[in-house]
């Protein structure tokens, strides 16, 4: 499934770090086979993560950058490539399983996963995204939910989008 891309820069993440999170997004909340079943990548979860990290304290930012480097080190040691360049699910899964198997790094994996899940399941969508929202795809439209106006103005991506309008 292809998505529109209007945001070509990031507030905090480098291009390689953003590519890492896009790859992670595809693994954690993959796309469905139709446009009515978006994954974390399509709705813009990487922009949610970037905007969130941009406002975190430097020590928290550093923690996540160190974690990306750790994943890439494991990936290079095992497969000779950084995580986002691995060709298939099995090799990516093997890298993450190694992180999970070690008690000292398991929490780091959970923290990465938490950013992706928070971005997707909070029903975040990029300002220019006009596809099916995560909550709609999940059928989460209970009492008071379907008409809920979401305010994402606390995220830089949305503040910058509003300035450009």
C-alpha positions in Angstrom: 0.0 0.0 0.0 1.5 3.4 -1.0 0.9 6.5 1.0 1.2 10.2 0.2 4.4 11.9 1.5 4.4 15.6 2.0 6.7 15.9 5.0 10.3 15.6 3.7 12.2 16.6 6.8 12.2 15.7 10.4 12.4 17.8 13.5 14.7 15.5 15.5 15.4 12.2 13.7 18.0 12.0 11.0 16.9 10.4 7.7 18.5 7.1 8.8 16.8 7.1 12.2 13.5 7.9 10.5 14.0 5.0 8.1 14.7 2.8 11.2 11.4 3.8 12.7 9.5 3.3 9.4 10.9 -0.2 9.3 10.0 -0.8 12.9 6.5 0.5 12.2 6.0 -1.9 9.4 6.9 -4.8 11.7 4.9 -3.8 14.7 1.7 -2.6 13.0 1.9 -3.9 9.4 -0.3 -2.7 6.6 -3.3 -4.7 5.5 -3.9 -5.6 1.9 -6.3 -2.7 1.2 -6.2 1.0 1.8 -9.0 0.6 4.4 -6.5 -1.3 6.5 -3.6 1.0 7.1 -0.5 0.2 9.1 1.6 2.4 11.3 3.7 3.6 8.4 0.8 4.8 6.3 -0.8 7.0 8.9 2.5 8.7 9.7 3.5 7.1 13.0 7.2 8.0 12.3 6.2 11.7 12.2 4.4 11.2 15.6 7.5 9.6 17.0 9.8 12.4 15.5 7.6 15.2 16.9 7.4 13.5 20.3 11.1 12.9 20.6 11.8 16.4 19.5 10.2 17.7 22.7 11.7 15.1 25.0 14.7 16.0 27.3 18.1 15.4 25.8 18.8 12.4 28.0 15.6 10.7 26.8 16.5 11.6 23.2 19.9 10.1 23.7 18.5 6.9 25.1 16.4 6.3 22.0 19.3 7.1 19.6 21.6 4.8 21.6 18.9 2.1 21.3 18.7 2.5 17.5 22.5 2.2 17.3 22.3 -0.9 19.5 19.8 -2.5 17.1 21.9 -1.6 14.1 25.0 -3.0 15.8 23.3 -6.4 16.3 22.0 -6.3 12.8 25.4 -5.6 11.3 27.0 -8.3 13.4 24.5 -10.9 12.4 23.7 -9.9 8.8 26.2 -7.3 7.7 23.6 -4.6 7.2 21.8 -2.0 9.4 18.3 -3.0 10.5 16.4 -0.9 8.0 18.3 -2.4 5.1 17.5 -6.0 6.0 15.6 -7.7 3.2 13.0 -9.8 5.0 10.9 -10.2 8.1 12.8 -13.2 9.3 16.1 -11.3 9.6 14.5 -8.3 11.2 12.7 -10.5 13.6 15.9 -12.3 14.5 17.6 -9.0 15.5 14.7 -8.0 17.7 14.5 -11.4 19.3 18.2 -11.1 20.2 17.4 -7.7 21.9 14.4 -9.3 23.7 16.4 -12.4 24.8 18.9 -10.3 26.8 17.4 -8.9 30.0 19.6 -5.8 29.9 18.2 -4.8 26.5 14.7 -6.1 26.6 13.4 -2.9 28.1 14.9 -0.9 25.3 13.0 -3.0 22.8 9.8 -2.5 24.7 10.4 1.3 24.7 10.8 1.4 21.0 7.7 -0.7 20.5 5.8 1.6 22.9 6.5 4.6 20.7 5.1 2.8 17.7 2.0 1.5 19.5 1.3 4.9 21.1 1.5 6.6 17.7 -0.8 4.2 15.9 -3.3 3.3 18.6 -3.8 6.9 19.8 -5.4 7.3 16.3 -2.7 9.7 15.2 -2.7 10.6 11.5 -0.4 13.0 9.6 -2.2 16.3 8.8 -2.2 15.5 5.0 -3.3 11.9 5.5 -6.8 11.3 4.1 -7.2 7.6 4.4 -8.8 5.3 6.9 -7.9 6.2 10.5 -6.5 3.5 12.8 -9.6 3.6 15.0 -11.9 3.3 12.0 -9.8 0.4 10.7 -10.1 -1.3 14.1 -13.8 -0.7 14.3 -13.3 1.4 17.5 -16.2 3.8 17.1 -18.0 3.3 20.4 -20.2 5.8 22.2 -18.6 9.3 22.1 -15.6 8.1 20.1 -16.7 8.5 16.4 -17.3 12.2 16.8 -14.3 13.0 18.9 -12.3 15.9 17.6 -8.6 15.1 18.0 -6.2 17.9 18.7 -2.7 17.1 17.7 -1.4 20.7 18.0 1.0 19.7 20.8 3.0 17.9 18.1 5.5 20.0 16.0 4.4 18.3 12.8 0.9 19.7 13.3 2.0 23.1 14.4 4.2 23.5 11.4 1.4 22.2 9.1 -0.9 24.9 10.5 1.7 27.6 9.8 1.9 26.6 6.2 -1.9 26.7 5.6 
